[in-house]
Amino acid sequence: MEILALVPLRGGSKSIPHKNIKEIAGKPLCAWALEAAVNAQIFDRIVVSTDSEEISAVVRSLNLGVEILPRPSFLATDETPTEAVMLHAAEHYRFDVLTTIQATSPLVTAKDFSMAWQQFQREGLNSLLTGVRVKRFFWTEEGPLNYDPQKRPRRQEFKGVFVENGAFYMTERKILEQYRCRLGGKIGIYEMPADTIVEIDEPRDWETVETLLRAKAAINISEILKDVRLLAFDCDGVLTDGGMYYGENGEELKKFNTRDGQGLELIRSLGIKSALITRENSEAARKRAEKLKIDELFLAVLDKEKPLRILLDKYRLQPGQIAYIGDDIGDIPAMEMAGISFAVADAVDLVKRKARFVLNKKGGEGAVREVCDYIIRGIARPPDHSRDSMPADL
């Protein structure tokens, strides 16, 4: 069967302006669901339906190979049902099954898509929704909805009910065209973890979901970093805040963070090498590298990929064993060379898009220490094969 993924991204959000492309946990909101869909590797095509050129530009900048379906304005109003957008896509694309993905549920993972698709086929479903199991007793003014008060079940015996979390829906074309509805025929429910019950509909939801995304990312990053043997980074804008300071005699001064030094000391005790690579021929950088006992120092480097190649050969490493932290466009060649790349929180936008992960800390405010802590947790923790062990960019 041919399966199409459709991601509706309307430009006129009122509760949270520009919601679909607003940055959350280091990425545009839509990037989380789009990256998960791409990495699931089950979709023949992934299409974004939008009425906004600004959204289209952001989606293209993600370089995910996602197609853009321009949506007419009459299908982008507050009253437009999702089914109308689905039917519009059906006029332009062939598919047997349509998976409609809502960007307002960014906690969805590649594994969710692949597992739901397996369930869809295994159970011979015509449509599927995602939901979270809730073991609560529900009432209306007329009485109980899901239990008999005279036979109140114990929690461990109560199966509970499912709440739609709106992450995605799978719909056969024939069901969509016959009923003009996303659900019909034999309907299945793909169960997702409790934390995915939160959808971003109101401003108060934003902070909750961002906290969950950052917590999940911290676990995932540590898992990915468990095999790292070399941590490389820029100086200005990473070890420092990027500011230019001068003493009364014109001498150049730089502001460093002591927590970075402690982090490098900790990973050195675990056998992890460190490398400072900078375009500047700076005496301050030289002295800081000496004080922190950084293993490799490269000054006045225009092409930062070359030092990494030298280090690959010297320490007999694979790219996946090198992590690199950058902040500006001069770091991009090294970021692309390294197996795992980071951008500090205040990096330029292009570097953030190129990086595999965006850090919580800014340059000079403990960004290097943040990565060191991830490495330490990755080495110390046992392998985790649960749902949360999926990489953050999946």
N, C-alpha and C positions, 0 to 999 in steps of 0.2 A: 504494500500500500504506500501511496505517496502522502507524506505528512508535512503540512505547512504550519509554521509558527507565525502568528500574527500578534504584534505588540501595538495596541492603540496608544498614541501619545498626542493628546490634544493640547493646543497651545494656550487655551483660555482658562486655565485654572484660576478660580477666584479665592478659595480658602487659603491656598499657598501659592502666590504668584510664581509662574515659571517652575512649578513643582517638578515636572518631569525631567528637567535638566539642572535643577538646583543641586549643588554639591552636598553629599551626605557621606560621612566617613571616608572622605578623600576622593569620591567619584561622583559624577552626575547620577542622580537617582536611577535613570533608565539603564545605566551601564550595568548595574548589578544583575538585573533580570536578563539583559541581552547577552552578557558574558556567560551566564549559566546556560542559556539556550544554545549558544554556539558550542560550548564545551560538552554538552550532552551528546552531540554527534548523532542525533536521531532524526533531525529535521532536514528535509530536502531543500527547503528554503526558509529563511527568516525574514519577515517583512515588517517594517514599521509603517503604520498608517498615521499620517499627520497632516494637519493643515498649516503647520508653522515652518517657515524657512529656517528660523533660528534653531528649532529642534532638529531639523534635517541636517544642518551644518554640524551640530554637536554629535549626532549619531555617526555621520561620516568620519568625523575626527577620531572616533574610537577605533577605526580600522578593523572592524570585525567582519567585513564582507556582508553586512546587512543591507537589504534592498529597501528603498523608500517608495511607498505608494502615496502619492499626493491625494489628500482627502478634500472633497469639496466642502465649502463653508457650511452648507446646509446640513452636513453630517458631523459638524463640530460644535453644536450648541449644547447648552446645559441639559436640554431635554432629549438629546439624541440617544437612543438605546444602543447598547453595545452590539446587539444583534444587527442593527442597520449597518454598522461598520464591518461586521463579519460578512454580511451579504454583499457589501461593496467589494470586499476582497475576493469573494467568490466569483464576481463578474470578471476579475482580472487574472486570476490564477487557477491552475488545475490543482486539485488535491482530492484525496479520499478522506482524510481526517484533518481537521483544522484545530490547532492548539492555540487558544486565545490567552495571551499572557498579560497580566496586569503589573505594570512597573511599580505600582504602589505597594507591592509585596516583595521587597528586595531581599528577603531572607531565603527565597527559593534557591535551590542548588541544582547543578547539573544532574546529580543523582536523583533528585525528585522527578525530573522530567523522564529520565531513562526508566526508573522504577514504575512510574505511572503508565508509561507506554507498554511496558511488559505486562502490567496488570490489565490494561485495556485489551490487549490481544489475547491473553490467557483466559480471561473471563468472557470473551466474545461480546464486549460492550459496544453500545451505539453512542454513548456519551459518558463523560466522566467529569466530576468536580473534585476540588481539593477541600479538605476540611480538617478541623481539629476536634478530637474527642474531648468532651467536657462532662465530668461527673458531677453535675449539679442538678437540683430539682427545679423545674420551671413551672410557673403558674401564669394564668391570665385571670382577669376578673371573674371568669366563669368557672375556674377551677384548675386542677393540676394538668399539666401537659404530658409528662413523661413518667409518671409513677402513680401508684395507688397508695394514698396516705395510710390506709388501714393495713397495708402490707409493705411498709417502708423497708426497702432493701438495705443491707449493709453495703458500705462503700466498695469493699473488695468483691462483692457479688454483683454490683451494679455496672452494666455495660456503658451507661451514659448515652449521650447524644452527640451528634456531629454539628459543629458550627461551620458554615462556609467561611473560609478565610480569603477567598477571591484570588488566590495565587495564579491559578490557570484552569482552563476548561478544555476538554477534548471533545470534539463533535464531528460525527460523520457528516459528509456533505449531504447525503440524502435526508438526514434528520434536520439539518439546518434549512434545507430548501423546502422540506415538507411542512415543518412546524414553525419555521421562521423563529426558532428558539435555540439556544445553546444546549439545552438538555431535552432529551426525549428518547423513546425506545427503552432499551435496557441500560439503566444508569448505574454507574459505579462511583464509589468514593475512595479517593486516594488519601490516606491518613498522613498528616504532617505533624511535626512536633508542636508542643504547646506554645512555644514562643512565637510561632509563625501566625498566631491568631491576630496579631496587630497589623492592620492596614493603615497606610498613611492617607487619612482623609482630612484631618484637622491639624493645626499647628502643634497641638499638644502631643500628637502621635509621633511627630518628627524626632523629638529628643529621645523618646523611648526606643524607637527603631534604630537610631544612630548608636545608642549605647549597646544594643544587642549586636549590631554589625561589628562594632569595634571589639567587643568581647570575643566574638566568633573569629574575627581576623587574627587576634592575638594568639589564639590556640592554633589556628591553621598555619600562621607564619612560623611558629616554633617548630611545628612538625616538619615543614619544608626545609628549615635551616639545620636540621639535626646532622646533616652530612657536610656542612660548611667547614672549610679548613683555612680560609683566608678572608678577612674582611678588609676591603679597600674603600677609601673615601677621599673626597676633595677636602681642601682646607677652608678657604673663604666661602662662607655660606653654609658650611656643614659643621666643621669644628668651631667655626666662629659665626657670629651673627651677620657677617657680610659687610659690616660697617667699616669705614676707613677712619682711623683715629691717628692724631699726630701729637707728639709731645711739644713742649715749649721750644725745643731746639730743632723741631722739624722731623724728629725720629718717628718712624712708623710704629704704631701700636695696634695690637689685636686683642679682642676679648674672647677668651676661651672659657669652657665650662668644666669645673672640676669633676662633675659626675661622669663625663665622657672618659676622663682618665681612669677613674675607678672601674668603669665597665671594661676598658681595654686591659686593665690588669687582671680582671677576673677571667676573661676569655683566654688571656695568655697562659694562665695557670691550667687551662684545659687543652693547651697545645695548639690554639688557634693563632695563626700568624696575622699581622696587621700591616697595612701599607697606606701611606699618605701620598697622594698624587695631586700636584698643584701646578697651575700655569705660572705662578709667581716664583721668582727667585728670592724668597723671603727669609731673612735671618730669623724673624719671629717664628716662622713655621719650622725652621731647622731646630731651633732651641726647644720648641714645644715637642717635636718628634723625639728629640733626645731625652727630654724629661720623662715622656710617657713610655719610653723604651719601645717605640714603634719599630717593627722589624725592617721595613723597607721604606725609604724616602726617595721620592722622585720630584725634583724641583724644575721649574721652567719647562714644563711639558706641554706641547701644543696638541699632540695627538695622544690622548689618554688610553687608547686601546693598546698601544705598543708596550707600556709597562706591564699591563696585565698578561700579554703574551709572554713576556720575559719571565714573569712569575709562574705562569703555567708550566713552562719548561723547567725552571729552577726547582720548583717543589713537586713536580710531576703530578699536577692536578688536572681535573676535568673542569670545564666551565661551570658545571653545576655545583662545584665545591667552592666557588668564589661568590661573595656578595659584595655589591658596590653601592655606595650612597652618594647621590649627587643633588645638585640644586639648580644648575643652569645648563644651557645648551652645549657647552664644552664638555659636559660629562656624558652626553648621550652615547658616543662611541664606546666608552667603557661600560656603560649600562647595558648596551646591546651585546657586548662581549661576555659580560659576567652572566652566570646562570641565574642569579637572583638579583634584582635591582630594586633600590629604594629611592624615593624622592622625599626630601624633608618637607614639612608641612607648608612652608612658605616658598617652595620651589616655583619656578616659572611654569605656566600651564603646560607647555609642550613637554617638559621633563616629567610632570605628573602623569601625563597621558602615556609616555614611554615607559614609565616605571611599572614594575609588577605590583609594588605596594607603595602607598603613600603613608608616611609616618604621622603620628600625632604631634610630635615635637618639631619645633622650628630649628633652623641652624643656629648653633651656639647656645641652645637651650636644652641640651641633653638628647639630641637626635641620635648620636652615635651610641650613647648609653642605652637608648631604647632598643636598638638592634642587638647590642650585646646581651641585653636581658632576654630577648627572644631566642638568641643562640643558646644561652645557658639553659633555658627551659626546654628547648628542643633536645639538647643532649641528655638532660636529666630525666625527662619523662619517657615512659614506655611507649611503644607504638600504639596508636589509637586508630582502630579501623571502624569506628562508629561514623554516623552521618556527619558529625562536626569535624571529622578529619579531612574532609574535602578541602582542597586549597581555596583560599579566599577569592581568587580570581575565577573560580569555577561557579 
